[in-house]
């Protein structure tokens, strides 16, 4: 009796399996992009939870609306600890940086 191969119609899983799985360079790149997206999303979330526009937050920390827009863009590479601390302080938060031991990167089946 032959074992039936499990199939999926989940596009993300298919693409991951085809282009990323087993490729260390691509896995690292994917992790970096996830981290940037997480930072951008958190800044957006805490700003909107505080009921502030980008322009209002910018004024609180002494910068421009376009800087806040870039910080909330998942493609932005220029996050500095200083700027993140300024944003956090204006939103009554703190920045928490953790060093987490690397394990095998999670993969999709």
C-alpha positions as CSV (number, residue, x, y, z in Angstrom):
1,X,0.0,0.0,0.0
2,X,1.5,3.4,-1.0
3,X,1.2,6.3,1.3
4,X,-0.9,9.2,-0.1
5,X,1.0,12.5,-0.2
6,X,-0.7,15.2,1.8
7,X,-1.5,18.2,-0.3
8,X,-2.5,21.7,0.5
9,X,-4.2,24.6,-1.3
10,X,-2.7,27.2,1.1
11,X,-0.7,29.5,-1.2
12,X,1.6,30.7,1.6
13,X,2.6,27.1,2.5
14,X,3.1,26.2,-1.2
15,X,5.3,29.2,-1.8
16,X,7.2,28.7,1.4
17,X,7.9,25.0,0.5
18,X,8.9,25.9,-3.0
19,X,11.1,29.0,-2.4
20,X,12.2,29.2,1.2
21,X,12.2,25.8,3.0
22,X,15.7,24.6,3.4
23,X,17.4,27.7,2.1
24,X,19.2,29.3,5.1
25,X,19.7,32.6,3.3
26,X,16.1,33.0,2.4
27,X,15.0,31.8,5.9
28,X,17.1,34.5,7.5
29,X,15.8,37.1,5.1
30,X,12.2,36.1,5.8
31,X,12.9,36.4,9.6
32,X,14.3,39.9,9.2
33,X,11.3,41.0,7.2
34,X,9.0,39.5,9.8
35,X,10.8,41.5,12.5
36,X,10.5,44.8,10.5
37,X,6.8,44.1,9.9
38,X,6.3,43.4,13.7
39,X,8.0,46.7,14.7
40,X,6.0,48.7,12.1
41,X,2.7,47.1,13.2
42,X,3.4,47.7,16.9
43,X,4.1,51.4,16.4
44,X,0.9,51.7,14.3
45,X,-1.1,49.8,16.9
46,X,0.0,51.7,20.0
47,X,-0.3,55.0,18.2
48,X,-3.9,54.3,17.0
49,X,-4.8,52.9,20.5
50,X,-3.7,56.2,21.9
51,X,-6.0,57.9,19.5
52,X,-3.2,59.9,17.8
53,X,-2.6,60.6,14.1
54,X,0.9,60.3,12.6
55,X,1.1,64.1,12.7
56,X,0.1,64.4,16.3
57,X,2.7,61.7,17.4
58,X,5.3,63.4,15.3
59,X,4.7,66.7,17.1
60,X,5.0,65.0,20.5
61,X,8.4,63.6,19.7
62,X,9.7,66.5,17.7
63,X,9.8,65.1,14.2
64,X,7.7,65.1,11.0
65,X,4.7,63.0,10.0
66,X,6.7,61.5,7.2
67,X,9.2,60.0,9.8
68,X,6.3,58.4,11.6
69,X,5.0,57.1,8.3
70,X,8.3,55.5,7.5
71,X,8.5,53.9,11.0
72,X,5.1,52.3,10.4
73,X,6.2,51.0,7.0
74,X,7.2,47.3,7.1
75,X,9.9,47.9,4.4
76,X,11.7,50.5,6.5
77,X,15.2,49.5,7.6
78,X,16.3,52.5,9.6
79,X,14.8,51.9,13.1
80,X,17.1,53.3,15.7
81,X,16.9,52.5,19.4
82,X,16.8,56.3,20.1
83,X,13.8,56.9,17.8
84,X,12.0,53.8,19.2
85,X,12.5,55.1,22.7
86,X,11.2,58.5,21.8
87,X,8.1,57.0,20.2
88,X,7.6,54.7,23.2
89,X,8.0,57.6,25.7
90,X,5.4,59.7,23.8
91,X,3.0,56.8,23.9
92,X,3.6,56.0,27.6
93,X,5.4,52.7,26.8
94,X,8.9,51.3,27.1
95,X,11.0,49.5,24.6
96,X,11.8,46.0,25.6
97,X,14.8,44.4,23.8
98,X,15.4,40.7,24.3
99,X,18.2,38.4,23.1
100,X,16.6,35.1,22.3
101,X,18.7,32.1,21.5
102,X,18.3,31.1,17.9
103,X,16.6,27.8,17.3
104,X,15.6,26.2,14.0
105,X,13.5,28.6,12.1
106,X,9.9,27.5,12.0
107,X,8.8,26.2,8.7
108,X,5.5,25.4,7.2
109,X,4.6,21.8,6.5
